[in-house]
Structures are given as structure tokens and as C-alpha cells.
Amino acid sequence: MQSRMFQFLKCDGAGAVGSMVRLAFLMVIVSLSAPLAAETLRISLDGQLDADGLGVNSDYKNATFSGFFEIDLDNPKNDASSARFYDFTSWEIELVPAPPNPDDAPVIRFASDRETDDTGRILLERSSNLLNINIQEDNAPSSRRSLSVRFDPAFDFVSNTLFEELLTADNQSFTTEPAFVSGSLQFAVSQSPTSVLDSSLAISQSQDAATRYVDGIDGDDQGGGNGCAVLANPCATVQQGIDSAQAGDTIEIADAVYTETLTVDKALSMRGQSRAGTIIQAAPDRGTAGNRVISVVDDTAFELRDATVRHGRAGVSTGSSGNGGGMECLGGDLLLERVTFTDNDAEGLGAGLRSGDNVVVMIDVIFSENGNGATSNGGGAYLGENSVVTDVTLNDVVFENNLAAAGGGLELFNVQATIGGVFFVGNTSSGEGGGLFYEGSNSVVSSLDMSNTVFVGNNAGDSGGGMHTSTNDTPYELVNGLFSGNLADLGGGIYNQAGLEAGQRVLTNVTMSGNRATLRGGGIDRPFDMTLRNTIIWNNQDSSGTGTPEATVDDFFSNSVIEVSNSLLQGYSANEFPNSSNNLDGTDPANNPLFRDAVNPGGAPSLAGNLRLQQDSPVRDQGNNAFVAGIDTDLDGAARIFGGTVDLGPYEGTDLIFADGFEDSPL
């Protein structure tokens, strides 16, 4: 079997390592220092090469590996609110053969600097309380090494004082890619007068940790007796790989269709060869499975990358718990990256995924065509637990065409969640929250911070076509958001159910247009305490018509605190909100925001339209820059401020110089 390799180091000539090397780090040291200038970052790596990753004739099996990368922080290639790219100023890597290699086997060194073509780039990316350091070669886009470090959420590494704040953390988890590192992180930081920050961290991986190999086409569960640990003699089933593994091992799965139900009973990292090609299914066809696809035993940490999970079915009638048709993971920390959950069903919570009181991190995950029973919640996923707060981070996640009684795409319950780049598209609930159902209990402090989040074409039979918030103490904030073509009886865009003592809700640079409520609140219903900043609420519809106050925001309570600033609201004048300033009256034809393709609310639910601004839109340059301080990009990833003053809504208008077709995308 050809194993899945990751290109990182290259060498030509005698004793060559080969064009691809898999690194299994035994120790990773990241040091941030400035020996010459305060704007230099050095990343030092020490480890050992995987014994099976170099080929049978290599002199460098189990060779030690050491090296460093130096990054010039003065020259970011892209400056965004959550990420910065930098060139390598230099890098150097050394391979030393391990005994009993021949004495004449040379030490191999690799080095490059800015004068060569072998430069790479680094991405520094913050996600909630994770700092991801991704190293990538320019000429090998698929070659990527990731270090994910938990750290003090107060540390803002993209501020102007980059790396100038003191980090504190202890006994936190740490992972590297492609190797899975178990154990805890000891993170010691010290401040010195001669450098901005002098810190180091070290992770020790058990000598017994190994990589297990699975190949559904060429593998054999009975052969070799090697516990799936030899690349040339892999197991045939994923479960055999799990059973053969020890806690902390990595399981690499070749592209194939694996029809089996998995039980993960130890901390593992599983990685498929590709999202589209590595398919794990409970049955060949949807609706015929007798159980969920993946069951993670309580309090077991689990990582899954590059795979599709499908055709699971969880319910009392199948002899399993009714939750998590695709996967259930309760208690143990969960990391999902480049994973698709599709065509899964559950009679209980979370047709695609059910998680409990654990830390959940998702990066580039898709939930599509998953469905729950008529009385169950969380069509795509249900994240959270009773009386316990759950820490959730979602980056670049899509919930599309999922079905549930509440939370057609997603339900969040008792969570402290940070989500960015999340799309809720075409989901349906028979009750509340066509796209998202966000719920909290009085005994748990919940919060929801959203950015670059889209709700389009979702449908709720009761309330909250795009999003429904329920019960007390459920504050949320959304920056760069879009609600379009959503449908519900109450609150076509958003429905807030919480009582009068509810926490603050803040919408900044949000557009809400083309939504419909068959009863009231085409845009927002029951808003209670709410703050609208640089926001457009226009051309929504309810039973009173399009453009009326009730169709925009309905059912304000007399003691609610409503603040509206630098926004366009159709149907309301500024004097109707005592805490308002610098707003535009959306009923005035001169204030038509001039979207490129306005959405007809009568056709909701709908995926049509394009709510980017035309060049002569009156809402361009009408915002308040103070509201977007620290926000560098808009929903499209373009500069958040163009021309000196921020525009209203999630999209910043620009002077279109050339067209490439993407400017007409409805989203």
C-alpha cells in the first residue's frame, strides 16, 4: 500500500532522505525571542523521524531531527483580525543518523534564506483560546505543519504589540501535526529586559506512541500480528486499528469505503487520506444502519481529520441511545478538522454529531443532509450539556440542508462559544431556530461570539428562521453577519425568547434583508435589550407588509434598552429609539441601500440575491469606525474600511476595477 506522506524536507544525492518525510515529533520546542530585533520570531523544532516513513533503504530511519525557522514579523503578507502570513527569513534543518547506521553516513543539513527560492511562509492564527502556528512551503501547498497551543484568551497576538504580552498557562493540551502528542503542556514564560518575550514549551511523547495503518482495499486484519504498526502490512478495518492502538497513537486511514461502526475507548488521533476518499459509514445506504457511525467512550479525547462520516442512525428503535447518528462524544475533548457529516439520522439529539460537557474545536467541517426525529433537536449537531458549561470553537463550518424539530442546523446549549466563518444555509426546523437554536439555563453563564457568519434560506415552522435564542442570560454578539431569505412564523431573521433580564445582544455590521415572518417580525421579533451598530435592516416582510415597523423589529417592551447607531432601519425614525444616533430612515426611497441583487422576502426561504453594495449605495461610508476597531476584514475577507469610513453591513464596498465572476455570488 502507498502510504499517505507529507512533504517537508528535500535532499538529493547519496543517502538522500527522499522527497517526502513523515515527522513524528517526540519533543517540540517553540521559542519566541528577539536576539537581534523585537520583530523576529524563532520556532525551534526537535524530534525524531518516523521509523516507517523514509523507505526501506534509507539510512535515516529514526534519525534525530532539529532545526529552526526565523520569521520577520515586520513584513506580514496579509494582516487580518485572526491571521497573519509571514515569509521565512531563514530556516535550517539537520538530520543525524541514529545508531547503528554506518559511521560514514553524512549529517544532512538544509538551509535557506530570503535570497533563495526555498522560502516558505507561516500562518499565525488565533481561534478562541487556540494559537495555531502553520508552517508551509511555497511550492508545496499541501505541505503543512500545525502546532496548536492553548493559551490565556486575554492574549491578543494580532495586536500592534505582537507577542509583547505575558502568556500564562499550565497543564494545557498541545497537539502537533502529523503526529499526535499526548500528555500535558508545561508552558513557562519569563520576561527579560533584553527581549520582547522569552518563552519556551516542551512536550514529551511516550516512547511507546505509534502510528497504526489501515487500508480497506489492501489491508488484512489477520496478517502479520504487527498490530497495524507496519506501513507495508496494514489492517483492513478501522476498528482493528483502534483495538490495536495504545492511548496517544495516531491511526492513518487510506482512502476506501469502510462500512463499520466504531467504538473509540482511548485517546486517539485518526486521520484519513482525504475528506472525499476516506468514507466511514454505518451502512451502505441511508436509513438501514442499526447504530451510529462513531461512539467515543465518555471522557475520551478524540481527534478526527480528513474523512466523511455518513449513514449512521441512532435511536431507541435501533437498540442504541437516540443521540448522535454520525458521532457521539461526551466528556472528552474533541477536535474535528476537514470532516464531513452527511446523511445521518437520530431520534434524539444531534443527527450528525452529539457532544456534551467537553471542549469542542471544529475547523473546516461540513454538516449536510442530516436529519432528526420530529421531536428532537440539532439536525447537524447538538453541542452542550445540562448544568455544565461547554467550550465550543467553530471555524469555517457549514451547516447545509439539515432537519430537526429545533436547531435545524445546530443547537448550542449552555455553551461559551466562539464561531467564525460559519454558514447556515437551507436548514429546516419544525419548531424553533431554522439555522441555529441557542439556549442556556439560568444556572450556567452562556455566551456566543460570532463573526463572519451567514444565515441564508433557513426555515423554522415556529420562530427564528435564521436564529432563535431561548431563556435567560444568553447574550450574543455578531460582527459581519448576514440574514437573508429566512422564513418563520415569528422572527424571520432572529427571534429572542429571553425574559426582560436577558443579557445584551449586539449586532455590528450586519445586514438583515429579504426575510419573512408569516405573523410578525420579518427581521427581528421580541428583541428586548439590543444594540444595533453599522447595521442594515431593510426589505423584510410580515403579515403587516414589507417595510413596516413590525416587519423590521417587532414587540419591543417598554422597559427594553434599545441602542441604534449608524444604522439603516426601514419603518423606524431616530426619535423612536431614545438611545440612537446617526441613523438612516429606510422608508425614504433615497436611502435604498442599493444591493447588487435585493432579495424578495415573499419568496423566502430563498438562496437568491446578492447583498453586496453597489458603488453608489447611500450606506457606503456611513458607519462609525470605532465600532469596528480591531476588525480588519469584511465578510468577503477584503479590508473592512475602504475610503476612510466603514460602510454599513457585512460587505465593504470597493471601486470595482475588474470582474472575475465572484462578485456576483449570492453569498
N, C-alpha and C positions, 0 to 999 in steps of 0.2 A: 504494500500500500504506500502511495506517496503521501507523506505527512504534510500537514499544513505548517509552513515555515513563515518566519517573519524576518524580512531583510533588515540588517542593521549594520554589519561590518563587512568590508570587502578587502580581499588581498589576492594578489596574483603571484605566481612563481611557486618554487618548491615549498612544500609544507603549507600550501595555502589552506586557509580555513574554509574556503568555498564562498559562494555568493550569498548564502543565507545561513544565518546562525540564530538559534533559539537561545536566549539568555534566561537562565534560572537563577535569579539573584539569591544568594544566601545572606548578603548584607547590603543594604542600600544606605548611603550617607549623602545627604543633601546639605550643603553648606552655603550660606548666604554671607558673603563678605565683600569688602571693598578695599583690597590692599593698595590699589592704585587710584581708584576713583570711586565715589559713592554710588555711581550708576552701573557698576559691574556686578553681575550675578554669576557665581560659580556653582555648578552642580557636579558633585563628585560621586561616582558610582563604583562600588567594589562588589565583586561576586564571583560566581563560578559558572562556567558554561555547562549546559545540559549534556549529559553523557551520550545521549542518543541523537543529538541534534546536529552533528557535524559530519556524518557519513562514516562508513566502516573503515576507511583507510586514513582517516585524519589522525595526525599526531597530537591534536589539540582537544581530544576528549577530556573533560574535567579540568581543562586549563583554567587557571585563575584569570580574572578579568578586572582591570582597573582603568579608570580614565576620568576625564572631566570635560565639561562644556563651560565656556565662558560666554556670557550674553551681555551685549551692550544695551543697557536699559535706556540710554539717551535716544535711541532711534527705533521706536515702535513702528511696525509696518501697518498696524491697524489699531486704533485707540477706541475701545468701546467700553460700555459700562460694566461688562462682565468678562472681557477678554482683551488680551494684547498679544500681538505676534512680534517676535524679535529675530534678527539674524544671529547666528553663531558668530562671534568674533574669532573664536578659535576652539578647536577640540583636539583631544589627544587620547588615544586608547592603547593599552598594552595587553598582550596575551602572553602568558608564561606557561609552557607545558607542564603538566602535572606528572610526577613520577608514576610509572617507570619509563617515561618517554626517553628517547635517545638523547645523550648529552649534547649532540651536535644539532638538535632541533632548535632553530633560532627563536629568540624572543621576537614577536611580531609587534611592531608599533604602527599606529595610524595617526596622522595628524593633518590638520587643515587650518587655514586661516582665511581672512577675507579676500586674499589675493587669489585663491584657488576656486575651482568650480565645485568643490565638495562641501560647500556651505550648506547648512540646514536652517531650520527655523524652530522656534519654541513657542508654544502657546501657553500662556498663563491664564487660567480660567477659574473664576470663583463661582461656586454653586452652593448657596446656603452656607453651611459651615464646612464645605469641602474646598480645598485648593488643588486643582488638577494641573500638573506640570506635564505637558505632552511634548516629546522630542520627535522631530520628523525630518527626514532628509528631503531636500528639494526634488530630487529625481526619483523618489520612491514614495508617492503619496500614500501607499498602503502601509508603509513602514512607520510605526508609531509606538512609542513607549510612554506609558502613563504612570505617574505617581500621584495617588490621591491621598491627601493628608487632611485629617480633621483638625480644626483649629478654632481658636476663640472667634465666635461670629462677629465680635466687635472689630476685628482686624479688617481694615479696608485696603486690600493690596492694590487696588486700582486708583487710589487717591493720588494727589500730587506729591505726597510724601511716601512714595512707593517703598515698601519694606522698612519704613522708619518707625513703625510702631512695635511695641514689645508683644511677642506672642507668648501665651501661656497655655500649656496643655499637658495632660498626664494620663497615661493608661488609655490612650485613644487608639482606634484601629487604623491600620495602614495597609494599602494594597499596592502591588506593582503589576504591570502587565508586560509580558505574558505570564509571569509566574505568580502564583497565589502565595501570599505570605501570611502565616497565621501568627497568633500571639498578640501582644500589646505593644504599643508605641511608647517609648520613653522620649519625650520631647523637652530638651533643656535649652533655654535661651538665656543669653547674657548680653549685656550692653557694655560697650567699651568706648572710650573717648576717641579712638582712632578709626572706628568704622561705624557705619550706619547700623548694621546688625550683624552679630556674630553668633550663629546658631548652628546646631548640628542635631541630627537624629539618626538613630541606628535601629534596625530591625533584624533580629536573628530568627532564621527559619530552621526548623528542626532538620537535622541531617537525614531523617527518615522520610521527609516530604518528597513526593514523587509525582511524575506525570503519568497518567493512565491513558491508553489509547483505545478508541472504539471505532470500528468500521463496519457498518451494516451490510456491506457488499462482500468484502474480502476477509472479514474477521471470523474468529472461531472462539466461542466461549469455552470449549473443552480443550483446546490445544495449548501445549507448552507449559502449562502450570505456572506461568510467569506473572499472574495477577494483572494482566493487561499493561504491564510496565515496559514492554519492549515494542518499539515502533513497528518492527517488521512482523510482529505476531500479535495483532490487536484482538480485543474482544469483539464479539458481534453485536452485543446488546448494551445499551446504556446502563441498565440496571446491574449487569455483571461488572461494569466498570465502577459503579458506585459501591457495590458489595466488596470489590477487591481493594478499594481505596482506604487510606487512613485519613483522619482529620487533617485538613490543611493541604491535601493533594489537589492537583488540577486534573480534570478529565477533558481530553481533547477528542472531539467527535467529528469524524469525516462526514462529508455530505452524503446523505441517504435518507430514506423514509424509515423511521423507527416506530413501529406500531407496538407500543407497550405503555404500561402505567408505572410511574417511577415513585419510589419512596426514598427520600434523602434523609438519612439518620445521622449524619455527621457534617461538620463544616467543610464545604467543598466549593471549588470554583469549576464550573462547567462551561466549555467554550466550543461552539460549533465551528464548522469551517466557513459557513456563510449563512446569513439570515434566510435567504431563499432556498438554499440547498439542504440545510440540516433541519429536518422536519421531525418533530416528536409528536405523535398522535396516539390518542387512546383507542381509536378505531379507524378503519379505512374511510368510513362515511360519517357525516354528522348525524347525531341523534341515535346512533347504535351503540355508543360506548356504555360501559357499566360503571365507570368511575372517572374521576378527574385524571388529568394527564400527570401532574407532578404534585406529590404530597410531601411537604417539608415538615419533618417532625418538630414539635414545639421546641422553641428556644434554640433552634439550629440555624447558624448563619449560612447563607447561601448566595452564590453569585452565578448568574447565567448570562452568557453573551452569544450573539450571532446564531440565533435559532428561531424557528417558528414552532409555536405550541398550539395544537388545534384538535378539534373533535372530542374534547372532553365533555363529560356530563356528570354533574354531581346532584344527588337528591336522595331523599328518603326511599323513594321507589327503587333506587339502584343499590341500596344497601350501604351507602356512604353518607357522610354528613352532606347537607344540602348546599354547602358553600364552595366557591372556587372551582368552577368546571375546568378551567385551564390549570390553575395552580392555587394551592393554599399554603401560606407561610405565616405562622403565628408565633410571635415572641422573638425569633431570631432575626438579626439584621439581614436585609435583602437588598441586593444590587442587581439591577437589570440593565443591560446595555445592548442596543441593536437587536431587540427581540420583538417578535410579532405574536400576539394572541388573537386567533381568529376562529370563528365557527365553534365556539364553546358555549355550553348551556349549564345553568344551575337552577335548582328550585329554591335555593336560599340566596345568600349574599355573594355578589361578585362573580358573574358568569365567566369572565376572563381570569380575574385574579381576586383573591381574598387575602388580605393581610390584617394583622392585629396590632398589638402594642409593641411594635418593633420599629426600628429605623428603616425607612424605605427610600431608596435612591433609584430613579429611573432616568436613563439617558438614551434618547433616540429609540423610543418604544412605540409600537403601534397596537391599538386595540380596535379590531374591526369585526363587525358582523357577529358579535357575541350577544346572547340573549338570556334574560332571566324569566322566571315564572311571573304570573300575573300579580303576585303579592310580594315580590322580592325586589331588593334594591341593588344598584350598582351594576348596570349592564356590562360595561367594560371592566370596571374594577370597583371594589369596595375596600377603602383603606381606613382603619381606625378600630377603636375598641371602647367598651363601656368603662367609664370612670378612670381611664388612663389616657394620658396624652401621647400621641404618636407623632414622631418627627418625620415629615414627608418632604422630599425634594424631587420635583419633576422638571426635566429639561428636554425640550424638543420631543414632546409626546403627543400623539394623535389619537383621539377617540372618534371613531367614524362608524356610523350606521349600527350602533349598539342599541339594545332594547331592555327596558326594565320598568318596574312599577314606579320607582323613584330613582333619580340619578341615571338617566338613560346612558350617558357616557361614563360618569364617575360619581360615586358618593364618597365624601370626606366626613368622618365622624370623630369628633374630639381630637383634632389634629392641630399641630403647628406646622403649616405647610408653606413652602416657597415653590412657586411654579413659574416657569418662563418658557416662552416659545411653545405653548400648548394650544392645540386646535381641537375644538369640539364641533364636529361637522355632521349634520344629518342624523343625530341621535334622537331616540323617542322614549318618552316615559308615559305610562298611562295615568300617572298622578303628577308628582312634583319634580321639577328640575329636568327638563328635556336633555340639556347638556350636562349640567353639574348640579348636584344636591349637596349643600354644605350645611352640616348640622353639628351642634355642640350641646353639651349638658351644662347645667348651672354649676356643677361641681368641678369642672375642668376648664382651664383657660385656653381657649382655642384662638387661632389667628390664621389668616390666609393672605399672603402677599403674592400678587400676580403681576406679571409684566409680559408684554408682547403676547397676549392671549386672545384667541378668536373664538367667538360663538356664532356659528352660521348655520341656518337651516335646521335647527333643532325644534322639537315638537313636544309639548307637555299637555296631557289631557286635562290637567287641573291648573297648575300655577308655575310660573318661572320657565318660559320657553327656553331661554338660554341658561339661566341660573336661578336657583331657589336657595335662599338662606333661611334657616329654621331655628327657633328657640333663642334664648337669651345669650348674651356675651359671645357673639360670633362676629367680631369685627373683620373687615376685609379691606384691602386696598388693591386697586387695579391701575396700572400705568401702561399706556399704549395698548388699549383694548378696543375690540370691535364686536358689536352685536348687530347682526343683520339677518333678515329673513327668518326670524324665530317666531313661533306660534304657541299661544297658551290661552286658556280662558281668562286668567288673571296674570298680568305682568308678562307681556310678550318677550321683553328682554330680560328683566330681573324682577323677582318677587322677594320681598323681605318680610318674613313672618314674625320676626322677633318682637318682644314687648317693648314698652316705652323706655325701659332702662338699657336697651340694647347698645352695644358698642358702636363706635363711629365707623361709617362706611365712606370711603374716599375713592372717587373716580377722577383720574388725571389723564388728560389727552385721550379720551375715549370717544368713539363715535357710535351712536345708537340710532339706526335708521332702517326703515323697511320692516320693522317688527309689527306683529299684530296680536291683539287680545280680543277674543270674541266677546268678553264682558267689559273689563276696564283695565286701564294702564297699559296701553300699547307699548310704551317704553319701559316704565318702572311703576310697579304697584306697591303701595304701603312702604314708602321709603324711610319713614322715621328719621332719626338723626342721619344726615348725609351731607357730604361735601362734594361739589362738582367743580372741577378746575380745568380750564382749557378744553372743554368737552362740548360735543355736538349732540343734541337730542332733537331730531327733526324727521318729519315724514313717517311717523308711526301711527298706528290705527287701532281704535277700539270701537265699541258699539256706538259711541258718540260721533264717530267720524275720524277723519285724518286731520291732524294739525290742531286739535282742540287741547286745552289744558289736561283734560282727563286722558287723552291719548298719549300725552307726553309723560307726565308723572301724576299719579292719582292717589287719593286717600291720605293726604298729609294730615297729621294730627296737630291740634292747636299748640301743643307744647313740644313739638318736634323742633330741633335746631337744624335749619337748612341753610347751608352756605353755598352760594353760586357765584363764581368769579371767572371772568374772561371766558364765558361760555355762550353758546347759542342754544336757546330753548324755544321750541315752537309752541305758542299758546300762552306763554307767561311773559309778563313785563317785569322789569327790575324791581318795581316797588312792591311786588307780591312776595319778595324774599327780603326781609329786613337786613340780613347778613349777605348782601350781594353787591357786586361792583363790576363795572366794565363789561356788561353783558350785551349780547345782540338779541333783538326780538325776531324769532324765527318766523313769525307770521307776516313780517314785512317782506314782500317779494324781493326787495333789494338785497336782503340777507340770505337768499337762497344759497346754500354752500357750494353749489355747482360741483357736485360729484361727477366723475367721468361717466358713470352709468348708475343713476339713482335706482334704488330697489323699490318696486311696487309692493307695499305692505299687503295689498289684497291677495297677492299670490303666495303668501307665507304658508307653510315653510318653503323656503327657496334658497338655492345656492347661487342665484343670479346676481348680477350687478358688479360694480367696481366703485368703491367709496373713497378712492384717492381723489385729490383735489385737482380741478382744472387750474390753469395758470392764472386766470383772472378771478378766482374764487375770493369772495369778500372775507372769508375766515382765515386767509393767509395773513401771517404777521399780526394776529390779533390776540395772541396768548400772552402769558406772563412768564418770562424766563425763569423767575425764581421758583416756579412750581416744578421745573424740570432740572433743577440743579443736580448734577451728578448723573443725569440720564443723557448719554451721548448719542444714542441711535433711536430711530423711529421703528415702527413695526416692520418696515422693509429692510432694516439694517443700515439705512442711509443716515447721514448726520441729522441729529434731532433739531438743530437750529440752522436754518438756511436763510441768509439775508439779514441777520441781526436779531430778529424776533421770532419766537416759536409760533407755529401755526396751531390752530385748533384741531383736535382729533389725533388719531394714531399715526397718520401719514404726513410727513413734511413735504410740502410742495416744492418742486425744483423747476428750474428753467430747462425744459426738455430739449436737449441738443440733438439727440439721435434716438431712434426707436429700435428696440430689439425684440419686441413681442411680449416681454414680461410685464410691461407697463399696463397691459390690458387684462392681466389676470384678475379674476373676481376677488381674490383674497390678497 
